[in-house]
Amino acid sequence: MSLPFTVEQFLETFRAYHSAIGVAPLVLTLLAVTLVAVAHKAGSWRHRVISMLLAVLWLWSGIVYLGVFFARINPVARAFAIAFIAQAMLLTVAGWRGRLHVSPRDSGARVAGWVLIAYALVVYPLLGWIQGHGYPGGPSFGAPCPITIFTFAILLWSPNRFPLVLLGIPVLWAVTATGATLQLAMREDLALPVSALLVVFVVLRRRWASGKRYRAVLARP
């Protein structure tokens, strides 16, 4: 399926976006760094803070980028803006109900999480610059794809069973954006489907292992 916009229109949208938001990409990056730092703190309070900070990132990406700027060249963007806002609400509810715990040291996927975080914050914009569409004419942190990759990293750091609904919208975006990535030649976004598959595999493996232990307990005489 062909896209309703050209590569030039897509990159021009980022120029307009960056011209309007000023230093917001730097602020959002610092917010992400703060989130990572909080994840390594002690205390149950950190789980709610992490959920709230993730929700802010999804709200920004949904309302500002998708709803205001990307919608100018792609009417479907408004539907995704609503989905991103819904994801922010899901993250907030999960955090306040204690359903999303983030503990890098206990997750068993600490290294994988760090790799995805480094990719979203550092490698992603660097690859864009190498390909000739770096800031301001290309995605920065706060755009949907790096936000989604960063979220996958944080979910990898959750050692407990979090609601699978938290994966739904990020995975849906990864699937949808992959097709556009191939047509737009945005090679930095190829990490999006890879990270989605990684998270789904890790989460399902954890649930299978947890269910296996539970069944073993039930089978004891």
C-alpha positions in Angstrom: 0.0 0.0 0.0 1.4 3.4 -1.0 1.7 6.2 1.5 -0.4 9.3 1.3 2.7 11.5 1.5 6.2 11.7 0.0 9.5 11.3 1.7 10.1 15.1 1.2 6.7 15.9 2.9 7.6 13.5 5.8 10.9 15.2 6.5 9.4 18.7 6.0 7.0 17.8 8.8 9.9 17.2 11.1 11.4 20.6 10.2 8.1 22.3 11.0 7.8 20.2 14.2 11.3 21.1 15.4 10.9 24.7 14.5 7.8 25.0 16.7 8.9 23.0 19.7 12.4 24.5 20.4 14.4 22.6 23.0 11.6 20.1 23.7 13.6 17.1 22.2 16.4 17.8 24.8 13.9 18.1 27.6 12.3 14.8 26.5 15.7 13.1 26.4 16.5 14.4 29.9 13.1 13.1 31.0 14.0 9.6 29.7 17.4 9.8 31.4 15.6 10.7 34.6 13.3 7.7 34.2 16.3 5.4 33.8 17.9 6.8 36.9 14.7 6.4 38.9 14.5 2.7 37.7 17.8 2.1 39.6 16.6 3.6 42.9 15.2 1.7 45.8 11.6 2.1 47.0 8.2 1.1 45.7 7.5 4.7 44.8 9.7 4.5 41.7 7.2 2.3 39.9 4.6 4.9 39.9 7.0 7.6 38.9 8.3 5.5 36.0 4.8 4.9 34.7 3.9 8.6 34.9 7.1 9.6 33.0 6.4 7.0 30.3 2.9 8.3 30.1 4.2 11.8 29.6 6.4 10.7 26.7 3.4 8.9 25.0 1.2 11.9 25.5 3.7 14.2 23.9 4.2 11.9 20.9 0.5 11.4 20.5 -0.8 14.9 21.0 2.0 17.1 19.7 3.7 15.1 16.9 0.9 12.8 15.7 -2.1 15.0 16.4 -0.7 18.4 15.4 2.1 17.9 12.9 1.9 14.4 11.3 -1.9 14.7 10.9 -1.2 17.5 8.3 0.1 15.0 5.8 -1.6 11.7 7.0 -5.2 11.7 8.2 -4.7 8.3 9.8 -2.3 10.0 12.3 -5.3 11.2 14.3 -6.3 7.6 15.0 -2.8 6.8 16.2 -2.8 10.0 18.3 -5.8 8.6 20.1 -4.1 5.3 20.5 -1.0 7.0 22.0 -3.1 8.9 24.4 -4.8 5.6 25.4 -1.4 4.0 25.9 -0.5 6.9 28.3 -3.7 6.2 30.3 -2.9 2.5 30.4 0.6 3.1 31.7 -0.7 5.5 34.3 -3.4 3.1 35.6 -1.0 0.2 35.6 1.5 2.2 37.6 -0.9 3.5 40.2 -2.4 0.0 40.7 1.0 -1.5 41.2 0.7 -3.6 38.1 3.9 -2.4 36.4 7.2 -2.9 38.4 10.5 -2.0 36.9 13.7 -3.4 38.4 16.6 -3.7 35.9 18.7 -5.8 38.3 16.0 -8.4 38.8 14.6 -8.5 35.3 17.0 -11.0 33.6 17.1 -8.7 30.6 19.1 -5.8 32.0 21.6 -5.8 29.1 18.9 -6.0 26.4 17.1 -3.0 28.1 20.3 -1.0 28.1 20.9 -1.8 24.4 17.5 -0.5 23.4 17.8 2.6 25.6 21.1 3.4 24.1 19.7 2.9 20.6 16.6 5.1 21.2 18.5 7.9 22.8 21.9 7.9 21.0 22.2 5.5 18.0 18.8 6.4 16.5 19.5 10.1 15.9 23.1 9.3 14.9 21.9 6.9 12.2 19.5 9.6 11.0 22.4 12.1 10.7 24.5 9.6 8.9 21.7 9.0 6.4 21.3 12.7 5.7 18.0 13.3 7.6 19.3 14.2 11.1 17.9 17.0 13.2 16.0 19.1 12.4 15.0 17.3 9.2 14.4 13.9 10.7 13.0 12.2 13.8 14.2 13.1 17.3 13.5 11.6 20.7 9.8 12.4 21.2 8.7 11.0 17.8 6.7 7.8 18.0 9.4 5.3 16.9 12.2 6.1 19.4 9.5 6.5 22.1 8.2 3.0 21.3 11.7 1.5 21.3 12.4 3.2 24.6 9.2 1.8 26.1 10.1 -1.7 24.9 13.4 -1.3 26.9 11.6 -0.3 30.1 9.1 -3.2 29.7 12.1 -5.6 29.4 13.2 -4.4 32.8 9.9 -5.5 34.4 10.5 -8.9 36.1 6.9 -9.4 37.1 3.8 -10.2 35.0 2.5 -6.8 33.8 -0.8 -6.5 31.9 -0.3 -7.6 28.3 -2.5 -4.8 27.2 0.5 -2.5 27.8 2.2 -4.2 24.8 -0.8 -3.9 22.4 -0.4 -0.4 21.1 3.4 -0.4 21.0 3.4 -3.6 19.0 0.7 -2.3 16.7 2.7 0.8 16.1 5.8 -1.3 15.4 3.9 -3.4 12.8 2.3 -0.4 11.1 5.5 1.7 11.1 7.6 -1.0 9.7 5.8 -0.9 6.3 6.2 2.9 6.2 9.9 2.5 7.2 10.6 0.3 4.2 9.0 2.7 1.8 10.6 5.8 3.3 14.1 4.2 3.7 14.2 5.3 7.3 16.7 2.6 8.2 17.0 3.6 11.9 13.4 2.4 12.3 14.3 -1.1 11.4 15.1 -1.7 15.1 11.4 -1.2 15.8 10.2 -4.6 14.7 13.3 -6.2 16.1 12.7 -4.7 19.5 9.0 -5.6 19.4 9.8 -9.3 18.6 12.4 -9.3 21.4 10.0 -8.0 24.0 7.2 -10.3 23.0 9.5 -13.3 23.1 10.9 -12.4 26.5 7.5 -11.7 28.0 5.9 -14.9 26.7 8.9 -16.9 27.8 8.6 -15.5 31.3 4.9 -16.3 31.4 5.5 -19.8 30.2 8.2 -20.3 32.9 6.0 -18.9 35.6 3.1 -21.1 34.5 5.5 -24.1 34.5 6.6 -23.4 38.1 3.0 -23.0 39.1 2.0 -26.3 37.5 4.9 -28.0 39.3 3.7 -26.7 42.6 0.2 -28.0 42.0 1.5 -31.4 41.0 3.3 -32.0 44.3 1.7 -34.6 46.5 
